[in-house]
Amino acid sequence: MTLLTTAEEISDIAFGFMGSKALFAALHFGVFTHLAERPMTAEELGQAAGLPAERARTLLTAVASLGLVSVEDGRFANAPAAEAFLVKGAKYDFGDYLRLQVDRQMYGLLDQIEPALANRLPEDATGSYAEWFSDPEQARIYSESQHAGSLGPARGLAKSVDLAGARTLLDVGGGTGAYAITLCKANPDLAATVVDFPNVAALGREYVAEAGLADRVSYVDGNALETDWPAGQDSVLMSYLFSGVPGEEHDRLVRRAYDTLTPGGLYMVHDFVVDADRTGPKLAALWQLQHTAFTPTARSLDEATLADMMTGAGFEGVEVREMIPGLTMLATGRKPG
Ligand SMILES: C[S@@+](CC[C@H](N)C(=O)[O-])C[C@H]1O[C@@H](n2cnc3c(N)ncnc32)[C@H](O)[C@@H]1O
């Protein structure tokens, strides 16, 4: 962590939201997808995106200042990162995740951060995932974006954990099944049960059917903190569950995972987890703050606390390592066999 020394560095943080909005607006108007066809002038881009030329120029200048596009002879072109990650249909495109979940949902929720921190969130504010996803449309926007965003990390997890010999997986808070589907595809003997809220589970069943895995991936509809989980699991995954539940539930979730696992079973926790010395990583710390805006009793979990909880519950060989660079960590441990 570098300590700041100048006013400009503070301004960069303070005005960071303008850069976020420039990126989101460019995504909403398909700027990077249009520029993937060919470099364009502001007039040409305006015509393609349905924007008045002067406003297209203002938006293009803003994203150029951020390094998302280059300018040569009055023509704007995608920077390499924009071309790889923000063009619709590109292999690693996560534009829709940013545009829908982050801009349309998370951005507005962060307005609640002050009352959430001060413990005076109004009655009608979104105060938990359970409340938020009781609205089917909110559950859909969120879950579709999350699914797309989680497929890549799920493929990474499938490569990095040993599920050979495991026949069952319980994916608690598993969303629309990005992980369950990917892990089942990578491990032909594996069958998965996903626990999530009914409006998410309904969408998840569609993804599972589309993947041709309806006979191997099933759903338990409900609040994972209240509902029963199927016993005798060879593996349990909780990906981004801890960050969205009250911190006081963490220990109970770890112990329930232990009780649910068969001897030798593998427990995996993937989430925004910060370093034990609380210096970062920056994006993990900021995502924890973001979750506090709509789950005020969420806790900023650090790697040492997570490892201690798992070891304390009886898990062996507990390891916590980085998963998505600068963003998430993966903790693993086995129930003694
Ligand atoms: C960020 S998404 C992650 C989905 C999936 N695990 C992944 O990594 O792609 C968080 C998920 O946890 C679910 N969730 C949060 N709290 C829950 C609870 N108390 N019971 C069941 N599901 C919960 C949400 O509905 C959502 O699908």
The ligand as an ORCA input file, in Angstrom:
! r2SCAN-3c Opt
* xyz 0 1
  C     -22.551    -12.555     -5.716
  S     -23.772    -13.785     -5.935
  C     -22.748    -15.200     -6.169
  C     -23.393    -16.337     -6.896
  C     -22.456    -17.525     -7.091
  N     -22.109    -18.136     -5.828
  C     -21.202    -17.076     -7.797
  O     -20.144    -16.995     -7.178
  O     -21.313    -16.762     -8.985
  C     -24.367    -14.047     -4.280
  C     -25.423    -15.098     -4.266
  O     -25.691    -15.449     -2.926
  C     -27.075    -15.580     -2.775
  N     -27.404    -15.379     -1.362
  C     -27.070    -14.340     -0.574
  N     -27.572    -14.511      0.668
  C     -28.229    -15.698      0.642
  C     -28.952    -16.417      1.594
  N     -29.103    -15.963      2.825
  N     -29.522    -17.593      1.228
  C     -29.382    -18.054     -0.043
  N     -28.689    -17.423     -0.993
  C     -28.116    -16.256     -0.656
  C     -27.653    -14.512     -3.669
  O     -29.000    -14.744     -3.983
  C     -26.730    -14.612     -4.876
  O     -27.206    -15.537     -5.814
*
